[in-house]
Amino acid sequence: MIQTLVTGATGTLGTALRQRLTETDYAVRAASRAPPKESSTDIDWVELDLLEGTGLESALENIDVVIHSATAPRGDTAAVDVQGTKRLLKAAEAVDVENFLYPSIVGVDEIPFSYYEHKRVAEEGVEESTIPTTIVRATQFHSFIAELLDSVAKLPLWPLPTNVPIQSVDVGEVADVIVDHATLTASGRTDPVGGPTIHSVGELAQAYRRTRGLRRPIIRFPIPGKTMAAFRSGHATCPDYRVGTTTWEEWLTERYPHETERTPI
Ligand SMILES: NC(=O)c1ccc[n+]([C@@H]2O[C@H](COP(=O)([O-])OP(=O)(O)OC[C@H]3O[C@@H](n4cnc5c(N)ncnc54)[C@H](OP(=O)(O)O)[C@@H]3O)[C@@H](O)[C@H]2O)c1
């Protein structure tokens, strides 16, 4: 049985990974800064803080494969995503892990956004490691787009950069690809994982509004600067890699099942 460590195991991707790994007969150690108190027969929870550098040695004991999905996009990405990844790599090198998998994001080398720049630097650290590694880039998760739209949904008008192309993907389908690579032989840099359709932000918002039975006006709100220009150029998409099959519309119907029947507001 392959012994796997999943960092960021409470997160969006980490949760999907845990489910698939346990279903696929892996032994799963799951790391969090605050692991759940209740014990689980399927999962060995451990405490790990990449910022503090605590819990590394015990998390990595007898581990064959690491899937490093911890990240701090709303926190100190230089400290967690860059330095934290370096710390984890060093500890993984010390125990000769067979495969260190790093999920990343499509376009991190083209889009000048500090989180993405830190992900790219972290990728470089992964590639320079002395242990075998695998890097899987994915496009934005459907759930991430929904979270962003949930936050504008309360506004009377929805100001959005409507012409930005996005190829969002079901996180479960990204987890499936990562688990396929979670073997004792590393794959290096793999093909990226994108969703089935490229929609503009305006189209994504319209489908979201329709599914939720809402009627708030969507207003085109162009955001100036190099970051949005890079997004507008399509650098966050991978049109040749439409790996996911669950469309945004199908995902929305699952996510907001009762809301289509609501009286529009
Ligand atoms: N979200 C997207 O749309 C998207 C798209 C493509 C690729 N990705 C990549 O997929 C990976 C996972 O993203 P996600 O969206 O699933 O992230 P997420 O939901 O924000 O989860 C990240 C996890 O990291 C853990 N974490 C944060 N700070 C930590 C620290 N100091 N030490 C240890 N753990 C820490 C947190 O766990 P605790 O709070 O339990 O410690 C959290 O559950 C990332 O590499 C991300 O770049 C994401």
The ligand as an ORCA input file, in Angstrom:
! r2SCAN-3c Opt
* xyz 0 1
  N      -8.466     27.154     -5.962
  C      -8.240     27.074     -7.258
  O      -9.054     27.521     -8.095
  C      -6.962     26.408     -7.751
  C      -6.780     26.221     -9.135
  C      -5.626     25.592     -9.594
  C      -4.669     25.129     -8.702
  N      -4.859     25.342     -7.355
  C      -3.807     24.861     -6.443
  O      -4.333     23.752     -5.708
  C      -3.723     23.710     -4.418
  C      -4.796     23.686     -3.341
  O      -5.593     24.850     -3.460
  P      -6.984     24.972     -2.686
  O      -7.799     25.970     -3.422
  O      -7.522     23.615     -2.416
  O      -6.482     25.648     -1.342
  P      -7.331     25.955     -0.007
  O      -8.727     25.454     -0.129
  O      -7.096     27.393      0.307
  O      -6.595     25.046      1.062
  C      -5.274     25.284      1.403
  C      -4.941     24.526      2.667
  O      -3.603     24.879      3.049
  C      -3.502     24.752      4.443
  N      -2.552     25.747      4.953
  C      -2.615     27.099      4.886
  N      -1.569     27.641      5.530
  C      -0.818     26.613      5.996
  C       0.385     26.531      6.754
  N       1.022     27.638      7.212
  N       0.869     25.302      7.057
  C       0.222     24.186      6.658
  N      -0.916     24.189      5.951
  C      -1.437     25.391      5.627
  C      -4.889     25.001      5.021
  O      -5.152     23.967      5.932
  P      -5.344     24.202      7.530
  O      -6.037     25.535      7.694
  O      -6.178     23.039      7.949
  O      -3.968     24.170      8.090
  C      -5.833     24.880      3.834
  O      -6.780     23.840      4.004
  C      -2.805     24.961     -4.342
  O      -1.524     24.577     -4.711
  C      -3.397     25.891     -5.389
  O      -2.451     26.786     -5.896
  C      -5.981     25.944     -6.870
*
